[in-house]
């Protein structure tokens, strides 16, 4: 029978799945083609279409159960087989994995509280079928413990698995007897379920000789937990073939599909939801498989070098890169595993809690001793953020600088590819590998898992590459609604990095405009600056962006200003361009229309004043340009100091009348309607603590506020208060409009400012440094210009750089780093964002035909509950745009509709 006839017969079998009732498991010639006919993942997904598979799931669940049992039994039997893998075995196992990858999302999407999933995978009474004498042996082997082939290795190095699943890592015969017993108690927790055994078998097949590993001389066992690539935990690499890379990709896709049960959980249930697939993979594997898989995935990502960069241009158009799908699914799988239960308290694996070890080694069953060390230590510093996740536990134990350097250098290289590919003289000559979103998500979970990793990230020169990549993402995403999540994550990562002193020190490195390539079009050009100028100007551009992403930017203004506040004591110099832009922000934030528009807008002004104070008090010598700009804004500073609520309301009313006359509007309009007109449109902001749902993509009841709300402006000492200009006493009658001012004023957002609210924050603004600076240096600068008959700013800057303010300014306050505060809402948002990345990536068709056949989309077409998908329309009416991007929004789980 030819290939066409075989596929036609296969399609007829698919039709029979939902047309015929209860097809017996021993029907001759019916079930075998499912494992033997398809030649690629594309064949499985095309022949077993989404429509046909869904009809089978909904109309004939008994046939679905038989097909799942057949595919599972083939995988389990292969994992236990002591014989070398033959080409026929490899083909059947791959097709079994592809069938499960196709069917699992359709099982997950059913809204039956997991009843069908429980019957198929988590009911101990369900066992793989025994269709014939020959198949009975395979099914019996599949029903026993999955780890039989390497029971000694697993039981000796996997205390957690042995303690929590004794049947999964100890007595093979006892487990097999319990599995085959017809009278076995279905509620007996000692009997491994099909889902549990399947998870372990899939991980084992990732380290299977002649399947996903090359043949290892002198090792008779098929399963060898050998790290795929040199790097973390290994100093030598295996020369794997393209076929073995393809097998790894298929098995990792199945592993990722198992963990993707999260996609079908509502956000309101995410923190308490028990994803049994993820729980099994992160708590029941044991030390040896966890370390081997963790190091293999890390090294696969870190050493990926796309072809075409150091070779002939345009060669990527002729030759496909089959490593790219493997790297993508490796990043996604590693991030998904590290994100499981990331919000729980730290704890060691069960067996490791009973013993203390200073160094944990990974002993592999390979002839080489180079792969014996997993480079983890229990004495490393840093908190462990996940207590029910072995992957997070062992990542938290990474401590060797060489391992950190491998991972960070590899990620920095991949982050640079999209930027470097745009700097070539031949357009399109270099393959543009854009893994930025996936790498940002992986970077986030690594930083969250290991504090030592964060301290190594900020070292030169990789930190500059990371800053360029993060700001590049933020600058390019600030006008694209489909990339709002990447903008958020980039801001949050910058906030976490800014907590480290080394981050601020690195910003003093000289900056060359050519080093950022096309990113220079997003911000004002400057010369002889530093990376600090690049950071300050990039954040200024983001804050002043208008457009469809404006609501997201409003929620990110405080984290962005906190980044500048954290690094400002360490910035040695800023250019005139940067100083003028920052004082422009001050003009906006200090305007009465802005301060009265929202209840907490004054906090943004407070952060900005703190930035100026830090620059002046800690780095006065190199920031003469900033000092000069502050002195030139003396009038604005004094206006802010003498501001009263009555004057602020009167000023807003005056501007309202002016705009009404100019635009012909009715004089009866509300004063707050002109807030956007009296300030710079790009800087009319809404504080993130009033839109807590925006910063985490959840409802207003969820608190994803990165910066703690408990922080309040610092109290001034009596000595400092004595240096302030005399503050005039005002009453409600001091202004003609007072009787109609505070009592009736209401902003467009509905906020009604009161005298109590105004006095709560206005006297606490840190204006002393700027007032003293302007009062002291203003007359001296004027006298210097008169004496020397000057009208040259450069001479004034030279004069300021030689001045000293010792004894003039108040004592600087201790440097305070505002740390990022994790919350439940933040964890839910990140999980939603990450799976959104995975979903969008699955909809993108790889450029090369071979890569496209390897990675057909898994989740599109299924009913997701974690977020909503809205395709952006392109030029063809309602079709998706050319990039195939989608806007993802978390599903609402309260009466209030969330924003992205």
C-alpha positions in Angstrom: 0.0 0.0 0.0 1.4 3.4 -1.0 1.7 6.4 1.2 -1.5 8.0 -0.3 -3.5 4.8 0.2 -2.2 4.5 3.8 -3.2 8.0 4.6 -6.6 7.5 3.1 -7.1 4.5 5.2 -5.9 6.5 8.2 -8.6 9.1 7.6 -11.3 6.5 7.4 -10.1 5.2 10.8 -10.3 8.8 12.1 -13.9 9.0 10.9 -14.7 5.8 12.6 -13.5 7.1 15.9 -16.6 9.4 16.2 -19.0 7.4 14.0 -18.8 4.0 15.6 -19.5 3.2 19.3 -16.9 1.5 21.5 -14.5 0.1 19.0 -12.8 -2.9 20.7 -9.2 -2.5 21.6 -8.3 -5.8 19.9 -9.9 -4.9 16.5 -7.4 -6.2 13.9 -5.7 -3.6 11.9 -7.7 -0.6 13.2 -5.5 0.9 15.9 -2.0 0.1 14.4 -2.2 2.7 11.6 -2.4 5.5 14.2 1.1 4.7 15.2 2.6 3.5 11.9 1.3 5.7 9.1 2.2 9.4 10.0 5.7 10.4 9.0 5.9 13.8 10.8 4.1 15.9 13.4 2.4 17.7 10.5 0.9 14.5 9.3 -0.6 13.7 12.7 -2.1 17.1 13.1 -3.5 17.1 9.5 -4.8 13.6 9.4 -6.3 13.9 12.9 -7.8 17.3 12.4 -9.0 19.5 15.3 -12.6 19.1 14.2 -12.4 15.3 14.1 -10.5 15.1 17.4 -13.0 17.3 19.1 -16.0 15.3 17.8 -14.3 12.1 19.2 -13.7 13.7 22.6 -17.3 14.9 22.9 -19.2 12.2 21.1 -17.2 9.0 21.6 -15.1 9.3 24.8 -14.8 5.5 25.0 -12.9 5.5 21.7 -10.8 8.4 22.9 -9.9 6.4 26.0 -8.8 3.4 23.9 -6.7 5.6 21.6 -5.1 7.4 24.6 -4.4 4.0 26.2 -2.8 2.6 23.0 -0.5 5.7 22.7 0.4 5.7 26.3 1.1 2.0 26.4 3.5 2.3 23.5 5.4 5.1 25.2 5.6 3.2 28.5 6.6 0.0 26.9 9.4 1.7 24.9 10.7 3.4 28.1 11.1 0.0 29.8 12.4 -1.9 26.8 15.9 -3.3 27.4 16.4 -3.8 23.7 18.1 -1.1 21.5 15.7 1.2 19.8 14.9 0.2 16.2 13.7 2.7 13.5 10.2 1.1 13.6 10.0 1.6 17.4 11.2 5.2 17.2 8.5 6.0 14.6 5.7 4.5 16.6 6.8 6.2 19.8 7.0 9.5 18.1 3.6 9.1 16.6 2.2 8.1 20.0 3.7 11.3 21.5 2.3 13.4 18.7 -1.2 11.9 19.1 -1.2 12.7 22.8 0.1 16.2 22.0 -2.9 16.6 19.7 -5.5 15.2 22.1 -4.5 16.6 25.5 -5.6 20.2 24.8 -9.0 19.0 23.7 -9.3 17.0 26.9 -8.2 20.0 29.0 -10.7 22.4 27.4 -13.8 20.4 28.5 -15.6 22.3 31.2 -16.4 19.3 33.4 -14.1 20.0 36.4 -11.6 17.6 34.9 -13.9 14.6 35.0 -12.8 13.2 31.6 -9.1 13.9 32.4 -9.4 12.0 35.6 -10.9 9.0 34.0 -8.3 8.9 31.3 -5.1 9.6 33.3 -5.6 9.9 37.0 -7.9 7.0 37.9 -5.9 4.1 39.3 -8.4 1.7 37.9 -7.6 2.7 34.3 -4.9 0.5 32.8 -3.5 0.2 29.3 -5.4 -2.5 27.2 -4.0 -5.9 26.3 -5.3 -6.5 22.8 -3.4 -9.6 21.9 -0.8 -12.0 23.3 2.1 -10.0 21.9 0.6 -6.7 22.8 -0.3 -8.0 26.2 3.4 -8.2 27.2 4.0 -4.7 26.2 0.9 -3.5 28.0 1.8 -5.4 31.1 5.3 -3.8 31.0 3.7 -0.4 30.5 1.5 -0.9 33.5 4.4 -1.5 35.8 6.7 1.1 37.1 8.1 3.4 34.3 11.5 3.7 35.9 12.2 -0.1 35.7 15.0 0.3 33.2 16.9 2.6 35.6 15.4 1.7 38.9 18.7 1.5 40.7 19.8 4.9 39.5 16.6 6.6 40.3 16.1 5.0 43.7 19.6 5.8 44.8 19.6 9.4 43.8 15.9 10.3 44.0 14.9 10.4 47.6 12.0 12.7 47.0 10.6 10.4 44.5 11.2 7.4 46.7 9.6 9.0 49.7 6.5 10.4 47.9 5.9 7.6 45.4 7.4 4.4 46.7 6.0 2.3 43.9 7.5 4.6 41.3 11.1 4.1 42.4 11.4 0.9 44.3 9.9 -2.6 43.9 9.0 -3.3 40.3 7.3 -6.6 40.9 5.0 -5.2 43.6 3.9 -2.3 41.5 3.3 -4.5 38.5 1.2 -6.8 40.6 -0.8 -4.0 41.9 -1.3 -2.5 38.4 -2.5 -5.8 37.0 -4.7 -6.8 39.9 -8.4 -6.6 38.9 -9.3 -6.0 42.5 -6.9 -3.1 43.1 -8.4 -0.3 45.1 -8.8 2.6 42.6 -8.3 5.1 45.5 -5.0 3.5 46.6 -2.4 6.3 46.4 0.5 3.8 46.3 -0.5 2.7 42.8 1.0 5.1 40.2 -1.6 6.5 37.9 -1.3 6.5 34.1 -0.7 10.3 34.1 2.1 9.9 36.7 3.8 7.1 34.8 3.4 8.9 31.5 5.1 12.1 32.9 8.1 10.0 34.2 8.3 8.1 30.9 8.4 11.2 28.8 11.3 12.6 30.8 13.1 9.3 30.6 12.7 9.2 26.8 14.5 12.6 26.7 17.6 10.7 27.8 17.2 7.5 25.8 20.1 6.1 23.7 19.6 5.9 20.0 16.5 8.0 20.4 17.3 11.4 22.0 20.9 10.5 22.9 23.6 9.0 20.7 24.9 5.6 21.6 27.2 5.6 24.6 29.8 3.0 24.4 30.0 0.7 27.4 26.5 1.6 28.7 24.0 -1.2 28.1 21.0 0.6 29.7 18.9 2.6 27.3 18.1 5.4 29.8 21.2 7.5 30.6 20.7 10.8 32.4 23.5 12.5 30.5 23.4 16.2 29.9 22.9 17.0 26.2 25.4 19.8 25.8 28.5 21.1 27.5 28.1 24.0 29.9 26.3 23.9 33.2 27.1 20.6 34.9 29.1 19.2 32.0 32.4 19.9 30.2 31.8 17.7 27.2 29.0 17.5 24.6 27.4 14.6 22.7 27.4 14.9 18.9 23.6 14.4 18.5 22.2 14.0 15.0 19.4 16.0 13.4 17.1 13.0 13.9 17.8 13.0 17.6 17.2 16.8 17.8 13.8 16.2 16.2 13.0 13.5 18.7 13.9 15.8 21.5 11.6 18.5 20.0 8.7 16.1 19.8 9.1 14.9 23.4 9.5 18.4 24.8 6.4 19.5 22.9 4.5 16.7 24.7 6.0 17.7 28.0 5.0 21.3 27.4 1.5 20.3 26.5 1.2 18.4 29.7 2.1 21.5 31.7 -0.2 23.7 29.6 -3.2 22.5 31.6 -2.8 25.9 33.1 -4.1 27.5 29.9 -7.5 26.1 30.7 -7.7 27.4 34.3 -9.5 30.6 35.2 -7.2 33.4 36.6 -9.3 33.5 39.8 -8.4 29.8 40.5 -4.8 29.8 39.3 -3.1 30.2 42.7 -5.1 27.4 44.3 -5.4 25.2 41.2 -3.7 21.8 41.3 -2.1 21.1 38.0 -1.3 17.4 38.5 0.8 17.2 35.4 3.0 20.0 36.6 3.0 18.8 40.2 4.2 15.3 39.0 6.9 16.8 36.9 8.2 19.2 39.5 8.0 17.0 42.6 8.0 13.3 41.6 10.8 12.9 39.2 13.7 12.7 41.6 17.0 14.5 41.8 18.8 12.8 38.9 16.2 13.4 36.2 15.5 16.9 37.4 19.2 17.9 37.3 19.8 16.3 33.9 16.8 17.9 32.3 17.5 21.3 34.0 21.1 21.4 32.8 20.2 20.1 29.3 17.6 22.8 28.7 19.9 25.5 30.1 22.8 24.5 27.9 20.7 24.0 24.8 19.5 27.6 25.1 22.9 29.1 26.2 24.9 27.6 23.4 22.5 28.2 20.5 24.2 30.1 17.8 21.9 30.7 14.8 23.6 30.1 11.4 24.3 32.8 9.0 26.0 35.3 11.4 29.7 34.5 10.7 29.1 32.8 7.4 27.8 33.7 3.9 25.0 36.2 3.8 21.5 35.0 2.9 22.4 31.4 3.6 19.5 31.1 5.9 17.2 31.4 2.9 18.7 28.2 1.5 19.3 26.0 4.5 16.9 25.4 7.3 17.8 25.6 11.0 16.3 22.6 12.7 17.8 23.6 16.0 15.6 26.7 16.3 12.4 24.7 17.1 14.3 22.8 19.7 15.7 26.0 21.3 12.3 27.6 21.4 10.5 24.7 23.0 13.5 24.3 25.5 13.1 27.9 26.6 9.3 27.5 26.9 9.5 24.2 28.8 12.2 25.4 31.2 10.3 28.6 32.0 7.0 26.7 32.4 8.6 24.3 34.9 10.3 27.1 36.9 7.0 29.0 37.1 5.1 26.2 38.7 4.1 27.2 42.2 6.6 30.1 42.2 4.5 31.9 44.8 4.9 29.3 47.5 7.3 29.4 50.5 10.8 27.9 50.0 11.4 24.3 50.9 13.8 21.6 49.9 12.7 18.4 48.2 11.2 15.9 50.7 14.3 13.7 51.1 16.7 16.6 51.2 14.9 18.1 54.1 16.0 15.1 56.2 19.7 15.5 55.4 22.1 18.4 54.9 24.6 18.5 52.2 27.1 21.2 51.4 27.5 20.2 47.8 25.1 18.3 45.7 26.5 16.3 42.8 24.9 14.9 39.7 26.3 11.5 39.1 25.4 10.3 35.6 25.6 6.8 34.2 28.0 7.9 31.4 31.7 6.9 31.1 32.8 10.5 31.3 33.3 12.1 34.8 32.9 15.6 33.3 29.2 15.4 33.7 29.2 14.5 37.4 28.8 17.9 38.9 25.5 19.8 38.8 27.2 22.9 40.2 24.7 23.4 43.0 25.4 24.2 46.6 23.1 24.5 49.6 25.3 27.2 51.1 24.7 29.7 48.3 23.0 32.9 49.2 19.6 34.0 48.2 16.0 33.0 48.9 14.3 30.1 47.2 11.0 31.4 45.9 9.3 28.1 45.3 8.8 25.4 47.9 6.9 22.8 45.8 9.1 22.8 42.8 12.3 20.8 42.5 13.4 22.7 39.5 13.3 26.0 41.3 15.1 24.4 44.3 18.1 23.3 42.2 18.2 26.5 40.2 18.4 28.4 43.5 21.4 26.3 44.4 23.5 27.3 41.4 26.5 29.2 42.7 29.5 28.8 40.4 30.5 32.0 38.6 31.4 30.0 35.5 27.9 28.6 35.3 26.3 32.0 35.7 28.6 33.3 33.0 27.6 30.5 30.6 23.9 31.2 31.0 24.1 35.0 31.0 26.5 35.2 28.0 24.3 32.9 26.0 21.1 34.9 26.8 22.9 38.2 26.0 24.0 36.8 22.7 20.5 35.8 21.7 19.1 39.1 22.9 21.5 40.9 20.6 20.6 39.0 17.5 17.5 41.1 16.6 19.5 44.3 17.2 22.6 43.2 15.4 20.7 41.9 12.4 19.4 45.4 11.7 22.9 46.9 11.6 24.2 45.0 8.5 24.8 46.7 5.2 22.9 44.0 3.3 19.2 44.1 4.3 18.0 40.7 5.3 21.4 39.1 4.9 21.3 37.7 8.5 18.6 35.5 9.9 16.7 37.5 12.5 16.1 35.2 15.5 13.6 37.0 17.7 13.4 35.1 21.0 13.3 38.3 23.1 9.9 37.6 24.8 10.8 34.0 25.7 14.3 35.1 27.0 12.8 37.9 29.1 10.4 35.4 30.7 13.2 33.0 31.4 15.3 35.8 32.8 12.5 36.8 35.1 12.1 33.3 36.6 15.8 32.8 36.9 16.2 36.1 38.8 13.2 35.2 40.9 14.6 31.8 41.7 18.3 32.7 42.5 19.5 35.9 44.0 23.1 35.1 43.1 22.0 35.0 39.5 20.8 38.6 39.8 24.1 39.7 41.3 26.0 38.1 38.3 23.7 39.5 35.7 24.7 43.1 36.5 28.3 42.6 35.8 29.9 44.1 32.7 29.6 43.8 29.7 26.5 41.6 29.7 24.5 44.1 31.7 24.8 46.7 28.9 23.5 44.2 26.4 20.6 43.4 28.7 19.8 47.1 29.2 19.9 47.7 25.4 17.6 44.7 24.8 15.1 45.6 27.6 14.9 49.3 26.6 14.7 48.2 23.0 11.7 46.1 23.7 10.0 48.8 25.7 10.7 51.5 23.1 9.4 49.3 20.2 6.4 48.0 22.2 5.2 51.4 23.5 2.9 51.9 20.5 1.9 48.3 19.8 -1.0 47.0 21.9 -0.1 43.4 21.1 3.2 43.8 22.9 1.9 45.6 26.0 2.8 42.5 28.1 6.4 42.7 27.0 6.5 46.4 27.9 5.3 45.6 31.4 7.8 42.8 31.9 10.6 44.9 30.6 9.8 47.6 33.1 9.5 45.1 36.0 12.9 43.6 35.1 14.5 47.0 35.0 13.0 47.7 38.5 14.5 44.6 39.9 17.9 45.2 38.3 17.9 48.8 39.6 17.9 47.5 43.1 21.5 46.4 42.7 24.3 48.9 43.1 26.3 47.4 40.2 23.4 48.3 37.8 23.8 52.0 38.6 27.6 51.9 38.4 27.4 50.2 34.9 25.3 53.1 33.6 28.4 55.4 33.9 30.0 53.6 30.9 30.5 55.7 27.8 27.6 55.5 25.4 27.9 55.5 21.6 24.8 56.2 19.6 25.9 53.7 16.9 25.9 50.8 19.4 22.1 50.7 19.6 21.5 50.9 15.8 17.9 51.6 14.9 16.9 52.3 18.5 18.4 55.7 18.2 15.4 56.9 16.2 13.2 56.6 19.3 14.9 59.2 21.6 16.7 62.5 21.2 20.2 62.5 19.9 23.0 63.3 22.3 26.8 63.2 22.3 29.5 62.4 24.8 26.9 60.8 27.1 26.7 57.6 29.2 24.4 54.7 29.4 22.7 56.6 32.1 21.6 59.2 29.5 20.3 56.3 27.4 18.2 55.0 30.3 16.9 58.4 31.4 15.9 59.5 27.8 14.4 56.1 27.0 12.2 56.2 30.1 11.2 59.8 29.3 10.2 58.8 25.8 8.1 55.9 27.2 6.4 58.2 29.7 5.5 60.7 27.1 4.0 58.2 24.6 0.5 58.7 23.5 -1.6 56.2 21.6 -3.5 52.9 22.1 -0.9 51.7 24.7 -1.3 54.8 26.8 -3.4 53.1 29.6 -0.6 50.6 30.1 2.0 53.3 30.2 0.0 55.1 32.8 0.1 52.1 35.1 3.9 51.8 34.6 4.9 55.4 35.4 5.7 54.7 39.0 7.9 51.6 38.4 9.8 53.6 35.7 10.4 56.5 38.0 11.4 54.2 40.7 14.1 52.8 38.4 15.5 56.3 37.9 15.2 57.0 41.7 17.2 53.9 42.5 20.1 54.6 40.1 20.2 58.4 40.5 22.7 58.4 43.5 25.2 56.6 41.3 24.9 58.5 38.0 28.0 60.6 37.7 27.0 62.8 34.8 24.0 63.6 32.5 24.0 65.6 29.3 22.1 68.8 28.7 19.6 66.9 26.6 18.8 64.6 29.5 18.7 67.4 32.1 16.3 69.5 30.0 13.9 66.5 29.3 13.8 65.7 33.0 13.0 69.3 34.0 10.3 69.1 31.3 8.7 66.3 33.2 9.0 68.4 36.4 7.0 71.2 34.7 4.2 68.7 33.9 4.2 66.8 37.2 4.2 70.1 39.2 1.4 71.7 37.3 -1.8 72.3 39.3 -4.0 70.6 36.6 -2.0 67.4 36.9 -1.8 67.4 40.7 -5.5 67.9 41.1 -6.5 65.4 38.5 -5.8 62.2 40.5 -5.6 61.6 44.2 -2.1 60.1 44.2 -0.4 62.1 41.3 1.7 63.9 43.9 3.7 60.6 44.4 5.1 60.8 40.9 6.2 64.4 41.6 7.8 63.1 44.8 9.8 60.5 43.0 11.0 63.1 40.4 12.1 65.5 43.2 14.0 62.6 44.8 15.8 61.9 41.6 17.0 65.6 41.4 18.0 65.6 45.1 20.1 62.4 44.7 21.9 63.7 41.6 22.7 67.0 43.4 23.7 65.6 46.8 25.6 62.5 45.7 27.0 63.4 42.3 27.2 67.2 42.2 30.7 67.4 40.6 29.7 65.7 37.4 26.1 66.9 37.1 26.8 70.6 36.5 24.3 70.6 33.6 21.5 69.2 35.8 22.4 71.8 38.5 22.3 74.6 35.9 18.9 73.4 34.6 17.5 73.3 38.2 18.7 76.9 38.9 17.1 78.1 35.7 13.8 76.6 36.9 13.9 78.6 40.1 10.6 80.3 39.4 8.8 76.9 38.9 10.2 75.6 42.1 9.1 78.6 44.0 5.7 78.4 42.5 5.4 74.8 43.7 6.6 75.7 47.2 4.0 78.6 47.5 1.2 76.5 45.9 -2.0 76.3 47.9 -5.2 74.4 47.1 -7.1 77.6 46.3 -4.4 78.9 44.0 -4.2 75.5 42.3 -8.0 75.5 41.7 -7.9 79.1 40.5 -5.1 78.3 38.1 -7.1 75.3 36.7 -10.2 77.5 36.3 -8.2 80.2 34.6 -6.8 77.7 32.1 -10.2 76.3 31.6 -11.6 79.7 30.6 -8.7 80.3 28.3 -9.2 77.0 26.5 -13.0 77.6 26.4 -12.5 80.9 24.7 -9.9 79.4 22.3 -12.0 76.4 21.4 -15.4 78.0 21.7 -16.5 75.7 24.5 -19.2 76.4 27.0 -18.0 78.2 30.2 -20.1 75.7 32.2 -17.8 72.8 31.5 -15.9 71.2 34.3 -12.5 72.4 35.0 -11.1 68.9 34.9 -12.1 68.5 31.3 -9.1 70.5 30.3 -6.5 68.6 32.2 -5.2 67.1 29.0 -5.1 70.5 27.4 -3.3 72.4 30.1 -0.5 69.8 30.4 1.6 68.0 27.8 -0.7 65.4 26.4 2.0 62.7 26.7 2.4 63.3 30.4 -1.2 63.4 31.6 -0.8 60.4 33.8 -2.8 58.1 36.0 -1.0 56.6 39.0 -0.5 52.8 39.0 -1.8 52.3 42.5 -5.2 53.5 41.3 -5.1 51.0 38.5 -3.7 48.0 40.2 -5.4 45.7 37.7 -3.4 47.4 34.9 0.0 46.6 36.3 -0.7 42.9 36.6 -3.5 42.5 34.0 -6.1 41.7 36.6 -9.0 43.3 38.3 -8.9 46.2 40.6 -9.1 44.0 43.7 -5.7 42.4 42.9 -2.6 44.1 44.1 0.2 44.0 41.7 1.7 47.2 42.8 5.5 46.7 42.5 6.3 49.6 44.9 4.9 49.4 48.4 2.0 51.8 49.1 3.2 52.3 52.6 6.0 54.6 51.6 5.4 58.2 52.4 7.5 61.4 51.9 10.2 61.9 54.5 9.6 64.3 57.3 11.9 67.4 57.4 13.9 68.2 60.4 13.4 71.5 62.3 16.7 72.7 61.0 15.8 71.9 57.4 12.4 73.6 57.8 14.2 76.7 59.1 16.1 77.0 55.8 12.9 77.1 53.7 11.4 80.4 52.6 8.5 81.7 54.7 5.4 79.8 53.8 2.4 82.2 53.6 -0.6 81.4 55.7 -3.8 81.2 53.6 -7.4 80.8 54.3 -10.4 79.9 52.2 -11.2 83.6 51.9 -7.8 84.5 50.6 -8.8 83.8 47.1 -11.9 85.2 45.4 -12.8 81.8 44.0 -12.2 79.9 47.2 -15.9 79.7 48.0 -16.5 77.9 44.7 -13.1 76.2 44.6 -12.3 73.3 46.8 -15.9 72.8 47.8 -17.2 72.0 44.3 -14.1 71.2 42.3 -14.1 67.7 40.8 -11.7 66.3 38.3 -12.7 64.3 35.3 -11.8 61.1 37.1 -14.3 62.0 39.9 -11.6 63.0 42.4 -12.5 65.9 44.8 -9.4 67.5 46.4 -9.8 68.8 49.9 -7.6 70.9 52.1 -6.9 68.0 54.4 -5.7 65.9 51.4 -3.5 68.9 50.1 -1.9 69.5 53.5 -1.1 65.8 53.8 1.4 65.8 51.0 2.3 69.3 50.0 4.5 70.3 53.1 6.2 66.9 52.8 7.6 67.4 49.3 11.4 67.3 49.4 12.0 70.8 48.0 14.7 71.9 50.4 17.7 70.9 48.3 16.4 72.5 45.1 15.3 75.7 46.9 18.6 76.0 48.6 20.5 75.3 45.4 18.6 77.8 43.5 18.8 80.5 46.2 22.5 80.0 46.7 23.7 79.5 43.1 21.3 81.8 41.3 22.8 85.1 42.3 26.3 83.8 42.0 25.7 82.7 38.4 24.2 86.1 37.6 27.1 87.9 39.1 29.6 85.7 37.3 28.0 86.5 34.0 27.9 90.2 34.7 31.5 90.4 35.8 32.8 88.5 32.8 30.3 89.9 30.3 29.3 86.3 29.4 26.4 84.8 27.5 27.8 81.3 27.1 26.4 78.3 28.9 29.7 76.4 28.6 31.5 79.0 30.7 28.7 78.8 33.3 29.0 75.1 33.4 32.7 75.4 34.0 32.0 77.8 36.8 29.5 75.5 38.4 31.8 72.5 38.2 34.3 74.4 40.3 31.8 75.5 42.9 31.4 73.7 46.2 28.3 73.3 48.2 29.9 72.0 51.4 27.9 73.4 54.3 25.2 74.8 52.0 23.0 71.8 51.3 21.5 69.7 54.0 23.1 66.4 54.9 22.2 63.8 52.3 19.8 61.1 53.4 21.0 57.5 53.3 20.6 55.9 49.9 17.3 53.9 49.8 16.7 51.3 47.2 13.0 50.8 46.6 12.6 47.1 46.0 10.2 45.3 43.8 7.3 43.8 45.8 6.0 40.5 44.6 2.3 39.8 45.0 -0.2 37.1 44.1 -1.6 39.3 41.3 1.9 39.7 39.9 2.4 35.9 39.8 -1.0 35.5 38.1 -0.1 38.2 35.6 3.2 36.7 34.7 1.8 33.2 34.3 -0.8 34.6 31.9 1.8 36.6 30.0 4.1 33.7 29.6 1.5 31.3 28.3 0.4 34.1 26.0 3.9 34.1 24.6 3.7 30.3 24.1 0.3 30.6 22.4 1.3 33.3 20.0 4.6 31.5 19.1 2.6 28.4 18.3 0.5 30.4 15.8 3.6 31.6 13.9 4.6 29.5 11.0 8.4 28.8 10.7 10.0 30.1 7.6 11.6 26.8 6.5 9.4 24.0 5.4 11.2 21.3 7.5 10.8 23.4 10.7 7.2 24.0 9.9 6.5 20.3 9.7 8.1 19.8 13.1 6.0 22.3 14.9 2.3 22.4 13.9 0.3 24.6 16.3 -1.0 22.9 19.4 -3.4 25.2 21.2 -5.0 27.5 18.6 -8.7 26.5 18.1 -9.1 25.3 21.6 -11.2 27.2 24.3 -8.7 28.9 26.6 -9.7 30.2 30.0 -6.5 31.9 31.3 -6.8 34.8 28.9 -8.7 36.1 25.9 -7.3 36.3 22.4 -8.1 39.1 20.1 -6.6 39.0 16.6 -5.5 42.3 15.2 -6.9 43.1 11.8 -4.6 43.8 8.9 -5.0 45.2 5.5 -7.4 42.5 4.4 -10.5 43.5 6.3 -10.9 41.3 9.3 -7.9 39.0 8.7 -4.9 38.9 11.1 -2.1 41.2 10.5 1.0 40.2 8.6 3.0 39.4 11.8 0.3 37.1 13.1 0.3 38.8 16.4 -2.6 38.8 18.9 -3.6 40.9 21.8 -4.0 38.8 24.9 -6.1 39.8 27.9 -6.7 37.9 31.1 -10.2 36.8 31.5 -12.2 38.7 34.1 -12.8 36.9 37.3 -14.9 39.6 39.0 -17.6 42.1 38.1 -15.0 44.5 36.8 -13.5 44.0 33.3 -9.7 44.1 33.5 -7.4 45.9 31.2 -4.2 44.5 29.7 
